[in-house]
């Protein structure tokens, strides 16, 4: 079971809202909306995705990483490395 399993439906609702934001961006471009207005919405969608990623990361660390650490020091270390790599990818984006 994954760390986000308990909040799966809430996550799906949130992702659907973000998907709606992206569709809104497509409509804005299609309607030739002013560039700055489109960029403002891009920023909002980006923040929404970042917020979702951070929540998922927190759930991963509280669930998967903690569970692995309870299994063995080696599994715990591997999950910590995996989480650190995910954080590095998030920081780069």
C-alpha positions in Angstrom: 0.0 0.0 0.0 1.3 3.4 -0.9 1.6 6.4 1.5 -1.1 8.3 -0.4 -3.7 5.4 -0.5 -5.7 6.8 2.4 -6.2 10.1 0.7 -6.5 8.8 -2.8 -9.9 10.3 -3.6 -8.9 13.7 -2.2 -5.7 13.6 -4.4 -7.8 12.7 -7.5 -10.1 15.6 -6.8 -7.2 17.9 -6.5 -5.6 16.7 -9.7 -8.9 17.1 -11.5 -8.9 20.8 -10.4 -5.4 21.2 -11.6 -6.4 19.6 -14.9 -9.1 22.1 -15.1 -6.6 24.9 -14.6 -4.5 23.5 -17.5 -7.6 23.3 -19.8 -8.3 26.9 -18.8 -4.9 27.8 -20.0 -5.5 26.2 -23.3 -8.7 28.1 -23.7 -6.9 31.4 -22.8 -4.4 30.8 -25.5 -7.1 29.8 -28.0 -9.0 33.0 -27.1 -5.8 35.0 -27.5 -5.9 36.3 -24.0 -3.2 38.9 -22.9 0.2 37.3 -22.2 0.5 38.5 -18.7 -2.9 37.1 -17.8 -1.9 33.7 -19.2 1.4 33.8 -17.3 -0.5 34.6 -14.1 -2.6 31.4 -14.6 0.6 29.4 -15.4 2.0 30.5 -12.1 -1.1 29.5 -10.3 -1.1 26.0 -11.9 2.6 25.6 -11.2 2.0 26.4 -7.5 -0.9 24.0 -7.4 1.3 21.2 -8.8 4.1 22.1 -6.4 1.7 22.0 -3.4 0.4 18.6 -4.5 3.9 17.3 -4.9 4.9 18.5 -1.4 1.8 16.9 0.2 2.5 13.6 -1.6 6.2 13.8 -0.5 5.1 14.3 3.1 2.8 11.3 2.9 5.6 9.2 1.4 8.0 10.1 4.2 5.4 9.6 6.9 4.3 6.2 5.4 6.7 4.5 3.1 10.0 5.8 4.6 9.0 5.2 8.2 7.7 1.7 7.3 10.9 0.9 5.5 13.0 2.1 8.4 11.1 -0.2 10.7 11.8 -3.1 8.4 15.6 -2.6 8.4 18.2 0.1 8.5 19.1 -0.8 4.9 15.5 -0.5 3.6 15.2 2.7 5.6 18.3 4.2 4.1 17.2 3.2 0.6 13.8 5.0 1.0 15.5 8.1 2.5 17.8 8.2 -0.6 14.8 7.7 -2.9 13.0 10.6 -1.1 16.1 12.8 -1.3 16.3 12.1 -5.0 12.7 13.1 -5.4 13.3 16.3 -3.5 16.2 17.1 -5.7 14.0 16.6 -8.8 11.3 18.9 -7.3 13.9 21.6 -6.5 15.3 21.5 -10.1 11.9 22.0 -11.7 
